[in-house]
Amino acid sequence: MSNKVKSSQDTPKILSEIAELALAKKANEVIGIDVRGLTSFVDYFLICSADTEPQVKAIADNIRRGTPSKPWHLEGYEHSRWVLLDYIDVLVHVFRSEEREYYSLEKLWADAPTIPFEDERPETKSE
């Protein structure tokens, strides 16, 4: 029996929604990694980072509030240096910038296709 709540057709949509929630809190370098052909425990990773622990927490909080279901598992929230949110088909990693560089998950999964996400809202500049 599978723990998967949504069909795999919904997974790319869920990944995009989570990415938008991270971007709404100014997450840096938001990417998805499609690991469907490389592992059986998850379909996608979503990786993003922030420069401060409060911002890491704000990104994780926004994702938790904005998704219709609770994460199946949450880890690292207390210290907010690497927060992991497990949504079964999408595993979200919210890093402090230093930890992201150190652990370099993108390099570990270099064989997998990546999906970059960017904030499409125009930036306002103060003069």
Secondary structure, DSSP 8 states (H G I E B T S, - for coil): -----S-TTTHHHHHHHHHHHHHHTT-EEEEEEE-TTT-SS-SEEEEEEESSHHHHHHHHHHHHHHSSS--SEEESTTTTSEEEEE-SSEEEEEEEHHHHHHH-HHHHTTTS-EEEE---S------
